[in-house]
């Protein structure tokens, strides 16, 4: 053990006041921790100021100034007020989505309180609580996914009309999520679990690597799927408070599809061959993910008196209707629409056969192939007939 010097430090010890630690040897009392002198504190402050001064000088260097000047600003000021040729009508339509959303705003908590006052506490038929919670869990966390995606679109899109529409949608999705959370709390608990197929479907959209994929996934897959579940639950009148609440949800979601229909065509037209191929490959993958989600909740839908086959049929009709609107904006039919229609025909027969028909795998495969190849049957609504 070395005795400390007059300054309280061991000879040759580092003078870093913040890190110096004095440990007494065994059997001896611990030396008191010295207080830094005024001179030491002043020297420390001077060193710190010199480091900051050097950093500021680096930031003011010519190369740093050039880098900041060439870097693209996140504020697209140059685009403001610059009309795009032939797109004035489109800009007006996109902005109209925002203003229409502002006009149709409803407050979730007062609406839910009014419905409870009108119908009383939510009442469900015996044995349906778990099934309803499972289906509404998909709605609840799907609304959160749509909230995150629309907020991200509002950040990433530079077009002002589309940015306004995405911002309005983010507001709606936030209201949908919080209101559904409060409604589920009336039944005892908010579901905190989501099936693996449902999570994969939402993650596919949330983790998409381009804005166009996120817009397609949300507007042409997640939104039509949500509208389908809303409609079927409302028609079954599973619970009166929920039934009236879903009318407001449907009205909002039907308006949201307009953002994708109006803004996605410009994104698709600007894609090169490689980007377009990647875009359509992702579209097919996300489309198949929907079937897995429907299979996952099919038992819960049946418990509520809803046919999964009807859900598949109505969901496809809504998606084709949205695709038809998109095709009109693009000026041609979508290449994958016929493929999607035939795939849906096949899946309907394979996974959700009609009651009363032979249910073994061989018969289901045969019926599915027949409908997919011939394009006939109850699912055979042509794209041009669905608008």
LUMDREN-452103 format. One line per field, with one value per residue (C-alpha): residue number from 1; residue in one letter; x, z, y. Coordinates in steps of 0.5 Angstrom, whole numbers. Layout:
pos: NUM ... $
code: A ... $
xx: X ... $
zz: Z ... $
yy: Y ... $
This chain:
pos: 1 2 3 4 5 6 7 8 9 10 11 12 13 14 15 16 17 18 19 20 21 22 23 24 25 26 27 28 29 30 31 32 33 34 35 36 37 38 39 40 41 42 43 44 45 46 47 48 49 50 51 52 53 54 55 56 57 58 59 60 61 62 63 64 65 66 67 68 69 70 71 72 73 74 75 76 77 78 79 80 81 82 83 84 85 86 87 88 89 90 91 92 93 94 95 96 97 98 99 100 101 102 103 104 105 106 107 108 109 110 111 112 113 114 115 116 117 118 119 120 121 122 123 124 125 126 127 128 129 130 131 132 133 134 135 136 137 138 139 140 141 142 143 144 145 146 147 148 149 150 151 152 153 154 155 156 157 158 159 160 161 162 163 164 165 166 167 168 169 170 171 172 173 174 175 176 177 178 179 180 181 182 183 184 185 186 187 188 189 190 191 192 193 194 195 196 197 198 199 200 201 202 203 204 205 206 207 208 209 210 211 212 213 214 215 216 217 218 219 220 221 222 223 224 225 226 227 228 229 230 231 232 233 234 235 236 237 238 239 240 241 242 243 244 245 246 247 248 249 250 251 252 253 254 255 256 257 258 259 260 261 262 263 264 265 266 267 268 269 270 271 272 273 274 275 276 277 278 279 280 281 282 283 284 285 286 287 288 289 290 291 292 293 294 295 296 297 298 299 300 301 302 303 304 305 306 307 308 309 310 311 312 313 314 315 316 317 318 319 320 321 322 323 324 325 326 327 328 329 330 331 332 333 334 335 336 337 338 339 340 341 342 343 344 345 346 347 348 349 350 351 352 353 354 355 356 357 358 359 360 361 362 363 364 365 366 367 368 369 370 371 372 373 374 375 376 377 378 379 380 381 382 383 384 385 386 387 $
code: X X X X X X X X X X X X X X X X X X X X X X X X X X X X X X X X X X X X X X X X X X X X X X X X X X X X X X X X X X X X X X X X X X X X X X X X X X X X X X X X X X X X X X X X X X X X X X X X X X X X X X X X X X X X X X X X X X X X X X X X X X X X X X X X X X X X X X X X X X X X X X X X X X X X X X X X X X X X X X X X X X X X X X X X X X X X X X X X X X X X X X X X X X X X X X X X X X X X X X X X X X X X X X X X X X X X X X X X X X X X X X X X X X X X X X X X X X X X X X X X X X X X X X X X X X X X X X X X X X X X X X X X X X X X X X X X X X X X X X X X X X X X X X X X X X X X X X X X X X X X X X X X X X X X X X X X X X X X X X X X X X X X X X X X X X X X X X X X X X X X X X X X X X X X X X X X X X X X X X X X X X X X X X X X X X X X X X X X X X X X X X X X X X X $
xx: 0 3 1 -3 1 -1 -7 -10 -7 -2 4 4 -4 -8 -11 -18 -22 -28 -25 -20 -22 -18 -18 -15 -11 -14 -14 -13 -18 -21 -17 -23 -24 -21 -25 -23 -19 -22 -16 -18 -25 -23 -18 -23 -28 -23 -21 -29 -30 -24 -27 -34 -30 -27 -33 -36 -31 -31 -39 -37 -32 -33 -34 -39 -43 -43 -45 -51 -53 -53 -57 -64 -69 -74 -79 -81 -82 -80 -86 -91 -96 -93 -98 -97 -99 -106 -107 -110 -117 -113 -110 -117 -120 -114 -115 -123 -121 -118 -124 -129 -126 -126 -133 -135 -131 -134 -131 -130 -132 -138 -141 -139 -142 -149 -149 -149 -154 -159 -158 -155 -148 -146 -149 -147 -150 -148 -141 -140 -135 -129 -130 -132 -126 -122 -125 -124 -117 -116 -120 -116 -109 -111 -113 -106 -103 -107 -105 -98 -98 -102 -98 -92 -95 -96 -89 -86 -91 -89 -95 -99 -106 -104 -100 -107 -111 -106 -106 -114 -113 -108 -113 -119 -115 -113 -120 -122 -116 -118 -125 -125 -120 -125 -131 -127 -125 -133 -133 -127 -121 -117 -114 -107 -105 -106 -105 -99 -102 -106 -99 -95 -101 -100 -92 -92 -95 -92 -85 -86 -79 -83 -88 -92 -93 -95 -100 -103 -103 -107 -112 -113 -112 -113 -118 -123 -122 -124 -130 -132 -131 -135 -141 -142 -142 -146 -151 -151 -153 -148 -149 -153 -147 -142 -147 -148 -141 -139 -143 -139 -132 -135 -136 -129 -126 -130 -127 -120 -119 -119 -112 -110 -114 -112 -105 -102 -103 -97 -93 -94 -93 -86 -83 -78 -78 -75 -79 -85 -83 -81 -88 -92 -89 -90 -97 -98 -95 -99 -105 -104 -103 -110 -112 -108 -111 -118 -117 -114 -121 -125 -128 -129 -133 -137 -138 -141 -146 -142 -139 -132 -134 -138 -133 -128 -133 -135 -128 -126 -131 -129 -122 -124 -128 -122 -118 -123 -122 -115 -115 -119 -114 -108 -112 -112 -114 -109 -105 -106 -113 -115 -110 -113 -120 -118 -114 -119 -124 -119 -118 -126 -127 -121 -121 -129 -133 -140 -144 -147 -142 -137 -132 -126 -119 -120 -127 -125 -118 -122 -128 -122 -119 -125 -127 -120 -119 -126 -127 -134 -139 -141 -134 -134 -135 -131 -127 -131 -138 -136 -135 $
zz: 0 -2 2 -2 -3 -1 -6 -3 -9 -9 -13 -20 -20 -26 -24 -27 -21 -24 -24 -18 -13 -7 -4 3 4 9 16 15 15 8 7 6 -1 -3 -5 -12 -12 -15 -20 -22 -23 -27 -31 -33 -35 -40 -43 -44 -47 -52 -54 -56 -59 -64 -65 -67 -72 -75 -76 -79 -84 -91 -93 -87 -90 -97 -94 -91 -97 -102 -97 -99 -94 -91 -92 -99 -100 -107 -109 -105 -110 -116 -120 -123 -131 -131 -124 -121 -121 -117 -112 -111 -110 -105 -101 -101 -97 -91 -91 -91 -86 -82 -83 -81 -74 -69 -61 -59 -52 -52 -57 -53 -47 -51 -54 -47 -44 -50 -50 -43 -41 -47 -47 -51 -52 -48 -51 -56 -51 -53 -60 -61 -57 -62 -68 -65 -63 -70 -71 -65 -67 -74 -73 -69 -75 -80 -75 -75 -83 -84 -80 -83 -90 -88 -86 -92 -98 -101 -105 -100 -102 -101 -94 -92 -93 -90 -84 -83 -84 -78 -74 -76 -74 -67 -66 -68 -64 -57 -58 -59 -54 -49 -52 -51 -44 -42 -43 -38 -41 -47 -52 -51 -56 -63 -67 -71 -78 -76 -74 -80 -84 -81 -80 -88 -89 -83 -85 -92 -95 -100 -99 -105 -102 -95 -99 -103 -97 -92 -98 -102 -97 -89 -90 -95 -90 -84 -88 -89 -82 -80 -85 -82 -75 -76 -80 -75 -69 -65 -60 -60 -58 -63 -68 -68 -67 -73 -77 -76 -77 -84 -86 -84 -87 -94 -95 -93 -100 -104 -102 -105 -111 -112 -110 -112 -119 -120 -116 -120 -126 -124 -123 -127 -129 -123 -118 -121 -121 -114 -112 -115 -112 -105 -107 -108 -102 -98 -101 -99 -92 -92 -93 -87 -83 -85 -83 -76 -74 -78 -72 -68 -74 -74 -67 -68 -74 -79 -85 -87 -94 -94 -91 -97 -102 -99 -98 -105 -108 -104 -106 -113 -113 -110 -116 -121 -119 -119 -126 -128 -125 -129 -135 -136 -132 -127 -129 -123 -122 -126 -122 -115 -117 -119 -113 -109 -112 -111 -104 -102 -105 -101 -94 -94 -98 -98 -93 -96 -102 -101 -96 -97 -100 -107 -108 -105 -110 -116 -115 -113 -120 -124 -121 -122 -129 -132 -128 -126 -120 -115 -114 -122 -122 -127 -125 -130 -126 -119 -119 $
yy: 0 7 13 18 25 32 32 26 22 16 18 16 15 18 24 23 25 22 15 15 10 9 2 1 -6 -11 -9 -2 4 6 13 19 20 27 33 36 42 49 48 41 43 49 45 39 44 48 41 39 46 45 38 42 47 42 39 45 47 40 41 48 45 46 39 39 45 42 35 39 43 37 32 32 36 32 38 38 45 45 41 45 49 46 43 36 36 32 31 37 33 27 32 35 28 26 32 31 24 28 33 28 24 31 32 24 24 21 20 13 14 18 14 7 10 12 5 2 7 5 -3 -4 -8 -12 -19 -25 -32 -38 -41 -35 -30 -34 -34 -27 -25 -29 -26 -19 -20 -20 -14 -10 -12 -11 -4 -2 -5 0 5 4 3 9 14 11 13 20 20 17 20 27 28 33 30 23 25 29 23 18 23 23 15 14 19 14 8 10 11 5 1 5 4 -3 -4 -1 -5 -11 -9 -9 -17 -18 -17 -15 -20 -20 -26 -27 -33 -34 -34 -27 -24 -27 -23 -16 -17 -18 -11 -8 -10 -9 -6 -1 4 1 -5 -2 1 -5 -9 -4 -2 -8 -14 -11 -6 -11 -17 -12 -10 -17 -19 -12 -14 -21 -20 -14 -18 -24 -18 -22 -16 -10 -5 -8 -8 -1 1 -3 1 7 2 0 7 9 3 4 11 9 5 11 13 6 7 14 14 7 8 13 9 2 6 9 2 -1 -9 -11 -7 -9 -17 -16 -12 -17 -23 -20 -19 -26 -28 -23 -26 -33 -31 -28 -36 -38 -33 -35 -42 -40 -36 -41 -45 -38 -36 -42 -41 -35 -37 -35 -39 -38 -40 -34 -30 -32 -30 -23 -22 -23 -19 -13 -14 -15 -9 -5 -8 -6 1 1 -2 4 9 5 5 -3 -9 -12 -18 -22 -21 -27 -31 -29 -31 -38 -39 -37 -42 -47 -45 -45 -52 -55 -51 -49 -54 -54 -58 -64 -65 -71 -68 -73 -70 -73 -70 -63 -63 -65 -59 -54 -56 -56 -49 -46 -48 -47 -40 -42 -43 -38 -35 -33 -26 -23 -17 -12 -14 -13 -5 $
